[in-house]
Amino acid sequence: MDNEHLKELFRKINVWKRGDQRAPHKPLLTLYALSRLSTGQKNSRIPYQEVDEALRPLLAQFGPTRKSYHPEQPFWWLQTDGIWELDIDPATLPRRKSGNNPTKSQLLRHNVHGGFPQNILQTLQGNRSLISEIAYEILEKHFPESMHDEILSIIGLDLSKTIVNRTVRDPAFRETVLRAYEYRCAVCGLDIRIGNQTLGLEAAHVKWHQAGGPSTVDNGIALCILHHKIFDYGAFTISQNDRQLIVSEKAHGTNGFNETLMQHHGKPVRTPVNPAYSIKDSYIRWHEREVFKKPARYFPDGDCQ
Ligand SMILES: [Zn+2]
């Protein structure tokens, strides 16, 4: 199989869709399997137990908050994308309905292994730059840049030697958003400059562009690098009604936690210079639903949310 054909197959991975809900399952499993391959592991078939243990924390950290996490879903459904196969005849796995995947305990009981089919393996094995290019495309398509390094370091994939054509984002978006917030972080007010150059300040998408969020001022907010990152990770969100910063109950820390986050809990974030530039409600709702690590922290005054 030639490289372009292979890259096209990975581009076509069909991610489960319901509206604009995030589904990072297949991308994370694919990245995990690519990483395993890049380290030259001879055993290319991965036991379900290993996938379950590796994917569960990744889904919790990089996916939306859910009551439970289901690594068995991508392990099963990635087969339909033509880049994954299991070492068991599907008919031997009992399922409630043909539209269902087997349960975790069934996959464990049958000791099912999964992995890339032979023709894909042959093309990928020993071709680190191809593995890296595919991995980078998957990252770009499904996760904001602020998460890339952590995902790569947790799954153990090193892209540092890879020359990739980084997607150039719309520079007008950055400029419009920073101007709307007077070149200051909307949370902490940071506005460090050298001469006329703003440092450490970024235009964040409230609804990620990976989820179809547009690069328009009503989907943007100016945040310093730190607040941008922890906003993308869902350590805080912004309330829809009164634009207050809401800290996640799952976020904690000692040094700097109060200064960076807790002191802003329940306080309004900076508003743009013109109400017309305000973040649209639907984008805030998406962030609260798909990114914020629920539940919200307790409010001593009980006066918000
Ligand atoms: Zn800040």
py3Dmol code that shows the C-alpha trace and the ligand (Angstrom):
import py3Dmol

protein = """\
ATOM      1  CA  MET A   1       0.000   0.000   0.000  1.00  0.00           C
ATOM      2  CA  ASP A   2       1.479   3.385  -0.880  1.00  0.00           C
ATOM      3  CA  ASN A   3       1.868   6.075   1.760  1.00  0.00           C
ATOM      4  CA  GLU A   4      -0.757   8.455   0.377  1.00  0.00           C
ATOM      5  CA  HIS A   5      -3.381   5.750   0.173  1.00  0.00           C
ATOM      6  CA  LEU A   6      -2.619   4.766   3.745  1.00  0.00           C
ATOM      7  CA  LYS A   7      -2.829   8.355   5.019  1.00  0.00           C
ATOM      8  CA  GLU A   8      -6.173   8.691   3.278  1.00  0.00           C
ATOM      9  CA  LEU A   9      -7.498   5.640   5.132  1.00  0.00           C
ATOM     10  CA  PHE A  10      -6.570   7.189   8.478  1.00  0.00           C
ATOM     11  CA  ARG A  11      -8.120  10.516   7.430  1.00  0.00           C
ATOM     12  CA  LYS A  12     -11.393   8.744   6.782  1.00  0.00           C
ATOM     13  CA  ILE A  13     -11.755   7.274  10.270  1.00  0.00           C
ATOM     14  CA  ASN A  14     -15.440   7.663  10.883  1.00  0.00           C
ATOM     15  CA  VAL A  15     -15.932   9.156  14.322  1.00  0.00           C
ATOM     16  CA  TRP A  16     -19.237   8.551  16.086  1.00  0.00           C
ATOM     17  CA  LYS A  17     -21.376  11.657  15.716  1.00  0.00           C
ATOM     18  CA  ARG A  18     -24.314  13.059  17.558  1.00  0.00           C
ATOM     19  CA  GLY A  19     -24.607  16.769  16.933  1.00  0.00           C
ATOM     20  CA  ASP A  20     -21.349  18.366  18.001  1.00  0.00           C
ATOM     21  CA  GLN A  21     -20.542  16.004  20.854  1.00  0.00           C
ATOM     22  CA  ARG A  22     -16.921  15.020  21.091  1.00  0.00           C
ATOM     23  CA  ALA A  23     -15.912  11.417  20.524  1.00  0.00           C
ATOM     24  CA  PRO A  24     -12.158  11.076  21.051  1.00  0.00           C
ATOM     25  CA  HIS A  25     -12.304   7.261  21.385  1.00  0.00           C
ATOM     26  CA  LYS A  26     -11.145   6.144  17.945  1.00  0.00           C
ATOM     27  CA  PRO A  27      -8.517   8.890  17.599  1.00  0.00           C
ATOM     28  CA  LEU A  28      -6.999   8.001  20.987  1.00  0.00           C
ATOM     29  CA  LEU A  29      -6.958   4.262  20.274  1.00  0.00           C
ATOM     30  CA  THR A  30      -5.361   4.891  16.873  1.00  0.00           C
ATOM     31  CA  LEU A  31      -2.716   7.140  18.413  1.00  0.00           C
ATOM     32  CA  TYR A  32      -2.008   4.555  21.080  1.00  0.00           C
ATOM     33  CA  ALA A  33      -1.560   1.799  18.500  1.00  0.00           C
ATOM     34  CA  LEU A  34       0.660   4.029  16.335  1.00  0.00           C
ATOM     35  CA  SER A  35       2.811   4.836  19.336  1.00  0.00           C
ATOM     36  CA  ARG A  36       3.217   1.179  20.175  1.00  0.00           C
ATOM     37  CA  LEU A  37       4.312   0.542  16.624  1.00  0.00           C
ATOM     38  CA  SER A  38       6.766   3.423  16.615  1.00  0.00           C
ATOM     39  CA  THR A  39       8.599   1.962  19.593  1.00  0.00           C
ATOM     40  CA  GLY A  40       9.207  -1.140  17.504  1.00  0.00           C
ATOM     41  CA  GLN A  41       7.154  -3.537  19.627  1.00  0.00           C
ATOM     42  CA  LYS A  42       7.269  -6.858  17.838  1.00  0.00           C
ATOM     43  CA  ASN A  43       3.912  -8.025  19.089  1.00  0.00           C
ATOM     44  CA  SER A  44       1.677  -5.922  16.882  1.00  0.00           C
ATOM     45  CA  ARG A  45      -1.593  -7.348  18.216  1.00  0.00           C
ATOM     46  CA  ILE A  46      -2.699  -5.619  21.396  1.00  0.00           C
ATOM     47  CA  PRO A  47      -4.670  -7.534  24.023  1.00  0.00           C
ATOM     48  CA  TYR A  48      -7.926  -5.828  24.960  1.00  0.00           C
ATOM     49  CA  GLN A  49      -6.853  -5.697  28.584  1.00  0.00           C
ATOM     50  CA  GLU A  50      -3.903  -3.469  27.682  1.00  0.00           C
ATOM     51  CA  VAL A  51      -6.112  -1.181  25.586  1.00  0.00           C
ATOM     52  CA  ASP A  52      -8.625  -0.935  28.402  1.00  0.00           C
ATOM     53  CA  GLU A  53      -5.992   0.042  30.947  1.00  0.00           C
ATOM     54  CA  ALA A  54      -4.303   2.541  28.624  1.00  0.00           C
ATOM     55  CA  LEU A  55      -7.376   4.166  27.116  1.00  0.00           C
ATOM     56  CA  ARG A  56      -9.558   4.642  30.191  1.00  0.00           C
ATOM     57  CA  PRO A  57      -7.401   7.396  31.779  1.00  0.00           C
ATOM     58  CA  LEU A  58      -6.836   9.005  28.366  1.00  0.00           C
ATOM     59  CA  LEU A  59     -10.590   9.237  27.779  1.00  0.00           C
ATOM     60  CA  ALA A  60     -11.099  10.774  31.213  1.00  0.00           C
ATOM     61  CA  GLN A  61      -8.318  13.303  30.747  1.00  0.00           C
ATOM     62  CA  PHE A  62      -8.760  14.317  27.128  1.00  0.00           C
ATOM     63  CA  GLY A  63     -12.416  13.543  26.533  1.00  0.00           C
ATOM     64  CA  PRO A  64     -15.633  15.042  27.803  1.00  0.00           C
ATOM     65  CA  THR A  65     -16.816  14.164  31.311  1.00  0.00           C
ATOM     66  CA  ARG A  66     -18.934  11.021  31.244  1.00  0.00           C
ATOM     67  CA  LYS A  67     -20.409   8.774  33.934  1.00  0.00           C
ATOM     68  CA  SER A  68     -18.341   5.888  32.611  1.00  0.00           C
ATOM     69  CA  TYR A  69     -15.756   5.319  29.899  1.00  0.00           C
ATOM     70  CA  HIS A  70     -15.892   2.641  27.245  1.00  0.00           C
ATOM     71  CA  PRO A  71     -12.610   1.647  25.591  1.00  0.00           C
ATOM     72  CA  GLU A  72     -14.402  -1.446  24.236  1.00  0.00           C
ATOM     73  CA  GLN A  73     -16.294   0.756  21.791  1.00  0.00           C
ATOM     74  CA  PRO A  74     -13.372   1.963  19.620  1.00  0.00           C
ATOM     75  CA  PHE A  75     -11.647  -1.422  20.051  1.00  0.00           C
ATOM     76  CA  TRP A  76     -14.647  -2.943  18.310  1.00  0.00           C
ATOM     77  CA  TRP A  77     -15.858  -0.218  15.950  1.00  0.00           C
ATOM     78  CA  LEU A  78     -12.497   0.766  14.494  1.00  0.00           C
ATOM     79  CA  GLN A  79     -12.841  -2.466  12.489  1.00  0.00           C
ATOM     80  CA  THR A  80     -15.427  -0.750  10.306  1.00  0.00           C
ATOM     81  CA  ASP A  81     -12.835   1.803   9.136  1.00  0.00           C
ATOM     82  CA  GLY A  82     -10.656  -0.796   7.464  1.00  0.00           C
ATOM     83  CA  ILE A  83      -7.605  -0.040   9.607  1.00  0.00           C
ATOM     84  CA  TRP A  84      -8.182  -2.465  12.474  1.00  0.00           C
ATOM     85  CA  GLU A  85      -8.852  -6.124  12.916  1.00  0.00           C
ATOM     86  CA  LEU A  86      -9.476  -8.504  15.768  1.00  0.00           C
ATOM     87  CA  ASP A  87      -8.038 -11.978  16.072  1.00  0.00           C
ATOM     88  CA  ILE A  88     -11.426 -13.540  16.628  1.00  0.00           C
ATOM     89  CA  ASP A  89     -14.363 -14.358  14.420  1.00  0.00           C
ATOM     90  CA  PRO A  90     -16.957 -11.703  15.341  1.00  0.00           C
ATOM     91  CA  ALA A  91     -19.669 -14.349  15.194  1.00  0.00           C
ATOM     92  CA  THR A  92     -18.172 -16.129  18.198  1.00  0.00           C
ATOM     93  CA  LEU A  93     -18.611 -13.090  20.418  1.00  0.00           C
ATOM     94  CA  PRO A  94     -22.098 -12.942  21.875  1.00  0.00           C
ATOM     95  CA  ARG A  95     -23.810  -9.595  21.403  1.00  0.00           C
ATOM     96  CA  ARG A  96     -27.225  -8.425  22.390  1.00  0.00           C
ATOM     97  CA  LYS A  97     -27.913  -7.013  18.923  1.00  0.00           C
ATOM     98  CA  SER A  98     -25.869  -6.810  15.744  1.00  0.00           C
ATOM     99  CA  GLY A  99     -25.658  -3.035  16.252  1.00  0.00           C
ATOM    100  CA  ASN A 100     -23.966  -3.482  19.635  1.00  0.00           C
ATOM    101  CA  ASN A 101     -20.368  -4.042  20.495  1.00  0.00           C
ATOM    102  CA  PRO A 102     -19.340  -6.869  22.834  1.00  0.00           C
ATOM    103  CA  THR A 103     -18.976  -5.933  26.472  1.00  0.00           C
ATOM    104  CA  LYS A 104     -15.687  -5.377  28.205  1.00  0.00           C
ATOM    105  CA  SER A 105     -15.989  -8.658  30.112  1.00  0.00           C
ATOM    106  CA  GLN A 106     -16.632 -10.610  26.906  1.00  0.00           C
ATOM    107  CA  LEU A 107     -13.528  -9.138  25.275  1.00  0.00           C
ATOM    108  CA  LEU A 108     -11.511  -9.987  28.379  1.00  0.00           C
ATOM    109  CA  ARG A 109     -12.931 -13.494  28.719  1.00  0.00           C
ATOM    110  CA  HIS A 110     -12.060 -14.343  25.114  1.00  0.00           C
ATOM    111  CA  ASN A 111      -8.692 -12.594  25.436  1.00  0.00           C
ATOM    112  CA  VAL A 112      -9.356 -10.727  22.188  1.00  0.00           C
ATOM    113  CA  HIS A 113      -6.383  -8.985  20.554  1.00  0.00           C
ATOM    114  CA  GLY A 114      -6.659  -6.139  18.059  1.00  0.00           C
ATOM    115  CA  GLY A 115      -4.318  -4.312  15.740  1.00  0.00           C
ATOM    116  CA  PHE A 116      -3.644  -2.913  12.299  1.00  0.00           C
ATOM    117  CA  PRO A 117      -4.120  -5.386   9.419  1.00  0.00           C
ATOM    118  CA  GLN A 118      -1.014  -6.900   7.839  1.00  0.00           C
ATOM    119  CA  ASN A 119      -0.915  -4.658   4.755  1.00  0.00           C
ATOM    120  CA  ILE A 120      -1.021  -1.521   6.928  1.00  0.00           C
ATOM    121  CA  LEU A 121       1.564  -2.911   9.324  1.00  0.00           C
ATOM    122  CA  GLN A 122       3.960  -3.606   6.473  1.00  0.00           C
ATOM    123  CA  THR A 123       3.745  -0.019   5.280  1.00  0.00           C
ATOM    124  CA  LEU A 124       4.078   1.480   8.754  1.00  0.00           C
ATOM    125  CA  GLN A 125       6.695  -0.720  10.356  1.00  0.00           C
ATOM    126  CA  GLY A 126      10.053   0.989  10.458  1.00  0.00           C
ATOM    127  CA  ASN A 127       8.632   4.114   8.811  1.00  0.00           C
ATOM    128  CA  ARG A 128       8.708   6.472  11.759  1.00  0.00           C
ATOM    129  CA  SER A 129       8.160   9.583   9.692  1.00  0.00           C
ATOM    130  CA  LEU A 130       4.966   8.168   8.169  1.00  0.00           C
ATOM    131  CA  ILE A 131       3.714   7.124  11.623  1.00  0.00           C
ATOM    132  CA  SER A 132       4.433  10.642  12.876  1.00  0.00           C
ATOM    133  CA  GLU A 133       2.685  12.333   9.953  1.00  0.00           C
ATOM    134  CA  ILE A 134      -0.450  10.259  10.483  1.00  0.00           C
ATOM    135  CA  ALA A 135      -0.364  10.812  14.251  1.00  0.00           C
ATOM    136  CA  TYR A 136       0.021  14.545  13.776  1.00  0.00           C
ATOM    137  CA  GLU A 137      -2.957  14.720  11.420  1.00  0.00           C
ATOM    138  CA  ILE A 138      -5.110  12.864  13.955  1.00  0.00           C
ATOM    139  CA  LEU A 139      -4.037  15.209  16.752  1.00  0.00           C
ATOM    140  CA  GLU A 140      -4.766  18.280  14.627  1.00  0.00           C
ATOM    141  CA  LYS A 141      -8.178  17.039  13.646  1.00  0.00           C
ATOM    142  CA  HIS A 142      -9.445  16.104  17.084  1.00  0.00           C
ATOM    143  CA  PHE A 143      -7.593  18.006  19.810  1.00  0.00           C
ATOM    144  CA  PRO A 144      -6.567  21.622  20.408  1.00  0.00           C
ATOM    145  CA  GLU A 145      -2.867  22.329  20.205  1.00  0.00           C
ATOM    146  CA  SER A 146      -2.701  22.922  23.957  1.00  0.00           C
ATOM    147  CA  MET A 147      -3.248  19.164  24.474  1.00  0.00           C
ATOM    148  CA  HIS A 148      -0.875  17.769  21.858  1.00  0.00           C
ATOM    149  CA  ASP A 149       2.286  17.565  23.959  1.00  0.00           C
ATOM    150  CA  GLU A 150       0.557  15.892  26.908  1.00  0.00           C
ATOM    151  CA  ILE A 151      -1.210  13.334  24.742  1.00  0.00           C
ATOM    152  CA  LEU A 152       2.045  12.482  22.980  1.00  0.00           C
ATOM    153  CA  SER A 153       4.028  12.214  26.172  1.00  0.00           C
ATOM    154  CA  ILE A 154       1.442  10.003  27.897  1.00  0.00           C
ATOM    155  CA  ILE A 155       1.148   7.588  24.979  1.00  0.00           C
ATOM    156  CA  GLY A 156       4.904   7.761  24.440  1.00  0.00           C
ATOM    157  CA  LEU A 157       5.010   9.054  20.890  1.00  0.00           C
ATOM    158  CA  ASP A 158       7.840  11.407  20.012  1.00  0.00           C
ATOM    159  CA  LEU A 159       7.102  13.742  17.105  1.00  0.00           C
ATOM    160  CA  SER A 160       9.933  16.144  17.875  1.00  0.00           C
ATOM    161  CA  LYS A 161      12.049  15.020  14.926  1.00  0.00           C
ATOM    162  CA  THR A 162       9.147  15.165  12.529  1.00  0.00           C
ATOM    163  CA  ILE A 163       8.887  18.002  10.094  1.00  0.00           C
ATOM    164  CA  VAL A 164       5.206  18.652   9.704  1.00  0.00           C
ATOM    165  CA  ASN A 165       3.369  21.391   7.943  1.00  0.00           C
ATOM    166  CA  ARG A 166       1.690  22.947  10.916  1.00  0.00           C
ATOM    167  CA  THR A 167      -1.707  24.260  10.045  1.00  0.00           C
ATOM    168  CA  VAL A 168      -1.581  28.022  10.000  1.00  0.00           C
ATOM    169  CA  ARG A 169      -4.581  29.372  11.815  1.00  0.00           C
ATOM    170  CA  ASP A 170      -6.349  32.510  10.772  1.00  0.00           C
ATOM    171  CA  PRO A 171      -4.127  35.348  12.068  1.00  0.00           C
ATOM    172  CA  ALA A 172      -7.077  37.736  11.757  1.00  0.00           C
ATOM    173  CA  PHE A 173      -8.891  35.736  14.445  1.00  0.00           C
ATOM    174  CA  ARG A 174      -6.053  36.250  16.896  1.00  0.00           C
ATOM    175  CA  GLU A 175      -5.826  39.957  16.226  1.00  0.00           C
ATOM    176  CA  THR A 176      -9.592  40.556  16.364  1.00  0.00           C
ATOM    177  CA  VAL A 177      -9.997  38.661  19.628  1.00  0.00           C
ATOM    178  CA  LEU A 178      -6.985  40.240  21.363  1.00  0.00           C
ATOM    179  CA  ARG A 179      -8.180  43.704  20.342  1.00  0.00           C
ATOM    180  CA  ALA A 180     -11.713  42.968  21.593  1.00  0.00           C
ATOM    181  CA  TYR A 181     -10.243  42.191  25.027  1.00  0.00           C
ATOM    182  CA  GLU A 182      -7.758  45.084  24.933  1.00  0.00           C
ATOM    183  CA  TYR A 183      -4.755  42.741  24.739  1.00  0.00           C
ATOM    184  CA  ARG A 184      -5.273  41.368  28.242  1.00  0.00           C
ATOM    185  CA  CYS A 185      -6.119  37.942  29.612  1.00  0.00           C
ATOM    186  CA  ALA A 186      -9.873  37.926  30.273  1.00  0.00           C
ATOM    187  CA  VAL A 187      -9.267  36.027  33.518  1.00  0.00           C
ATOM    188  CA  CYS A 188      -6.129  37.426  35.166  1.00  0.00           C
ATOM    189  CA  GLY A 189      -5.544  40.599  33.162  1.00  0.00           C
ATOM    190  CA  LEU A 190      -1.995  39.606  32.157  1.00  0.00           C
ATOM    191  CA  ASP A 191      -0.618  41.997  29.537  1.00  0.00           C
ATOM    192  CA  ILE A 192       3.156  41.620  29.500  1.00  0.00           C
ATOM    193  CA  ARG A 193       4.851  43.326  26.571  1.00  0.00           C
ATOM    194  CA  ILE A 194       8.297  43.887  25.162  1.00  0.00           C
ATOM    195  CA  GLY A 195       8.029  47.145  23.327  1.00  0.00           C
ATOM    196  CA  ASN A 196       4.812  46.822  21.365  1.00  0.00           C
ATOM    197  CA  GLN A 197       4.873  43.062  21.300  1.00  0.00           C
ATOM    198  CA  THR A 198       2.342  41.170  23.400  1.00  0.00           C
ATOM    199  CA  LEU A 199       3.792  38.130  25.145  1.00  0.00           C
ATOM    200  CA  GLY A 200       2.071  35.000  26.361  1.00  0.00           C
ATOM    201  CA  LEU A 201      -1.368  36.070  25.235  1.00  0.00           C
ATOM    202  CA  GLU A 202      -3.521  33.955  22.926  1.00  0.00           C
ATOM    203  CA  ALA A 203      -6.918  33.955  21.258  1.00  0.00           C
ATOM    204  CA  ALA A 204      -8.735  30.851  22.478  1.00  0.00           C
ATOM    205  CA  HIS A 205     -11.598  29.208  20.630  1.00  0.00           C
ATOM    206  CA  VAL A 206     -14.439  28.627  23.098  1.00  0.00           C
ATOM    207  CA  LYS A 207     -15.956  25.953  20.860  1.00  0.00           C
ATOM    208  CA  TRP A 208     -12.916  24.188  19.407  1.00  0.00           C
ATOM    209  CA  HIS A 209     -12.409  24.477  15.691  1.00  0.00           C
ATOM    210  CA  GLN A 210     -11.981  20.667  15.784  1.00  0.00           C
ATOM    211  CA  ALA A 211     -15.670  20.551  16.768  1.00  0.00           C
ATOM    212  CA  GLY A 212     -16.732  23.008  14.096  1.00  0.00           C
ATOM    213  CA  GLY A 213     -16.315  26.189  16.147  1.00  0.00           C
ATOM    214  CA  PRO A 214     -15.727  29.160  13.827  1.00  0.00           C
ATOM    215  CA  SER A 215     -12.807  31.590  13.985  1.00  0.00           C
ATOM    216  CA  THR A 216     -15.025  34.548  14.767  1.00  0.00           C
ATOM    217  CA  VAL A 217     -14.797  37.042  17.587  1.00  0.00           C
ATOM    218  CA  ASP A 218     -18.023  35.733  19.189  1.00  0.00           C
ATOM    219  CA  ASN A 219     -16.322  32.331  19.586  1.00  0.00           C
ATOM    220  CA  GLY A 220     -13.093  33.758  20.957  1.00  0.00           C
ATOM    221  CA  ILE A 221     -11.667  34.972  24.226  1.00  0.00           C
ATOM    222  CA  ALA A 222      -8.240  36.438  24.982  1.00  0.00           C
ATOM    223  CA  LEU A 223      -6.404  34.288  27.530  1.00  0.00           C
ATOM    224  CA  CYS A 224      -2.830  34.068  28.751  1.00  0.00           C
ATOM    225  CA  ILE A 225      -1.055  30.809  27.860  1.00  0.00           C
ATOM    226  CA  LEU A 226      -1.800  29.257  31.235  1.00  0.00           C
ATOM    227  CA  HIS A 227      -5.486  30.157  31.328  1.00  0.00           C
ATOM    228  CA  HIS A 228      -5.848  29.076  27.704  1.00  0.00           C
ATOM    229  CA  LYS A 229      -4.428  25.682  28.512  1.00  0.00           C
ATOM    230  CA  ILE A 230      -6.491  25.014  31.597  1.00  0.00           C
ATOM    231  CA  PHE A 231      -9.610  26.314  29.802  1.00  0.00           C
ATOM    232  CA  ASP A 232      -9.010  23.754  27.010  1.00  0.00           C
ATOM    233  CA  TYR A 233      -8.604  21.055  29.659  1.00  0.00           C
ATOM    234  CA  GLY A 234     -11.876  22.021  31.295  1.00  0.00           C
ATOM    235  CA  ALA A 235     -10.463  23.096  34.683  1.00  0.00           C
ATOM    236  CA  PHE A 236     -12.854  26.022  34.391  1.00  0.00           C
ATOM    237  CA  THR A 237     -15.669  27.188  32.202  1.00  0.00           C
ATOM    238  CA  ILE A 238     -17.721  30.357  31.899  1.00  0.00           C
ATOM    239  CA  SER A 239     -21.327  30.530  33.032  1.00  0.00           C
ATOM    240  CA  GLN A 240     -23.852  31.266  30.349  1.00  0.00           C
ATOM    241  CA  ASN A 241     -26.038  33.667  32.289  1.00  0.00           C
ATOM    242  CA  ASP A 242     -23.612  36.058  33.906  1.00  0.00           C
ATOM    243  CA  ARG A 243     -20.267  35.150  32.339  1.00  0.00           C
ATOM    244  CA  GLN A 244     -18.722  34.108  35.630  1.00  0.00           C
ATOM    245  CA  LEU A 245     -15.714  31.855  35.845  1.00  0.00           C
ATOM    246  CA  ILE A 246     -16.669  28.447  37.233  1.00  0.00           C
ATOM    247  CA  VAL A 247     -13.931  26.165  38.565  1.00  0.00           C
ATOM    248  CA  SER A 248     -14.230  22.396  38.251  1.00  0.00           C
ATOM    249  CA  GLU A 249     -14.474  20.357  41.420  1.00  0.00           C
ATOM    250  CA  LYS A 250     -11.853  18.055  39.854  1.00  0.00           C
ATOM    251  CA  ALA A 251      -9.249  20.830  39.638  1.00  0.00           C
ATOM    252  CA  HIS A 252      -6.998  21.145  42.668  1.00  0.00           C
ATOM    253  CA  GLY A 253      -3.516  22.156  43.670  1.00  0.00           C
ATOM    254  CA  THR A 254      -1.477  23.926  46.288  1.00  0.00           C
ATOM    255  CA  ASN A 255       1.091  26.427  45.068  1.00  0.00           C
ATOM    256  CA  GLY A 256      -0.495  28.912  42.721  1.00  0.00           C
ATOM    257  CA  PHE A 257      -3.866  27.205  42.623  1.00  0.00           C
ATOM    258  CA  ASN A 258      -5.618  29.932  44.547  1.00  0.00           C
ATOM    259  CA  GLU A 259      -3.893  32.745  42.673  1.00  0.00           C
ATOM    260  CA  THR A 260      -4.391  31.180  39.258  1.00  0.00           C
ATOM    261  CA  LEU A 261      -7.836  29.745  39.616  1.00  0.00           C
ATOM    262  CA  MET A 262      -9.749  29.745  42.892  1.00  0.00           C
ATOM    263  CA  GLN A 263      -9.633  33.481  43.481  1.00  0.00           C
ATOM    264  CA  HIS A 264     -11.540  33.893  40.187  1.00  0.00           C
ATOM    265  CA  HIS A 265     -14.202  31.303  41.040  1.00  0.00           C
ATOM    266  CA  GLY A 266     -17.645  32.866  40.762  1.00  0.00           C
ATOM    267  CA  LYS A 267     -16.216  36.181  39.541  1.00  0.00           C
ATOM    268  CA  PRO A 268     -17.118  37.639  36.162  1.00  0.00           C
ATOM    269  CA  VAL A 269     -14.535  37.323  33.392  1.00  0.00           C
ATOM    270  CA  ARG A 270     -13.493  40.475  31.556  1.00  0.00           C
ATOM    271  CA  THR A 271     -16.019  41.567  28.960  1.00  0.00           C
ATOM    272  CA  PRO A 272     -15.012  42.664  25.455  1.00  0.00           C
ATOM    273  CA  VAL A 273     -14.921  46.355  24.546  1.00  0.00           C
ATOM    274  CA  ASN A 274     -18.144  46.034  22.594  1.00  0.00           C
ATOM    275  CA  PRO A 275     -21.068  43.815  23.672  1.00  0.00           C
ATOM    276  CA  ALA A 276     -21.374  42.754  20.019  1.00  0.00           C
ATOM    277  CA  TYR A 277     -18.094  40.854  20.466  1.00  0.00           C
ATOM    278  CA  SER A 278     -19.413  38.823  23.409  1.00  0.00           C
ATOM    279  CA  ILE A 279     -19.172  35.062  23.275  1.00  0.00           C
ATOM    280  CA  LYS A 280     -22.274  33.479  21.825  1.00  0.00           C
ATOM    281  CA  ASP A 281     -24.311  31.420  24.306  1.00  0.00           C
ATOM    282  CA  SER A 282     -24.264  28.276  22.182  1.00  0.00           C
ATOM    283  CA  TYR A 283     -20.440  28.201  22.184  1.00  0.00           C
ATOM    284  CA  ILE A 284     -20.337  28.561  25.960  1.00  0.00           C
ATOM    285  CA  ARG A 285     -22.913  25.791  26.310  1.00  0.00           C
ATOM    286  CA  TRP A 286     -20.758  23.546  24.126  1.00  0.00           C
ATOM    287  CA  HIS A 287     -17.676  24.213  26.290  1.00  0.00           C
ATOM    288  CA  GLU A 288     -19.611  23.530  29.467  1.00  0.00           C
ATOM    289  CA  ARG A 289     -21.019  20.300  28.049  1.00  0.00           C
ATOM    290  CA  GLU A 290     -18.042  18.886  26.127  1.00  0.00           C
ATOM    291  CA  VAL A 291     -14.910  20.266  27.798  1.00  0.00           C
ATOM    292  CA  PHE A 292     -15.618  21.375  31.371  1.00  0.00           C
ATOM    293  CA  LYS A 293     -14.750  18.707  33.944  1.00  0.00           C
ATOM    294  CA  LYS A 294     -18.035  18.554  35.777  1.00  0.00           C
ATOM    295  CA  PRO A 295     -19.191  19.090  38.465  1.00  0.00           C
ATOM    296  CA  ALA A 296     -18.642  22.733  39.320  1.00  0.00           C
ATOM    297  CA  ARG A 297     -17.066  23.608  42.645  1.00  0.00           C
ATOM    298  CA  TYR A 298     -19.236  24.538  45.547  1.00  0.00           C
ATOM    299  CA  PHE A 299     -20.233  28.175  45.862  1.00  0.00           C
ATOM    300  CA  PRO A 300     -20.210  29.248  49.506  1.00  0.00           C
ATOM    301  CA  ASP A 301     -22.639  32.098  48.810  1.00  0.00           C
ATOM    302  CA  GLY A 302     -24.882  29.922  46.699  1.00  0.00           C
ATOM    303  CA  ASP A 303     -25.461  32.919  44.483  1.00  0.00           C
ATOM    304  CA  CYS A 304     -24.516  31.478  41.129  1.00  0.00           C
ATOM    305  CA  GLN A 305     -25.521  28.427  39.133  1.00  0.00           C
TER     306      GLN A 305
END
"""
ligand_1 = """\
1
ZN
Zn -4.509 34.658 32.560
"""
view = py3Dmol.view(width=600, height=400)
view.addModel(protein, "pdb")
view.setStyle({"model": 0}, {"cartoon": {"style": "trace"}})
view.addModel(ligand_1, "xyz")
view.setStyle({"model": 1}, {"stick": {}})
view.zoomTo()
view.show()
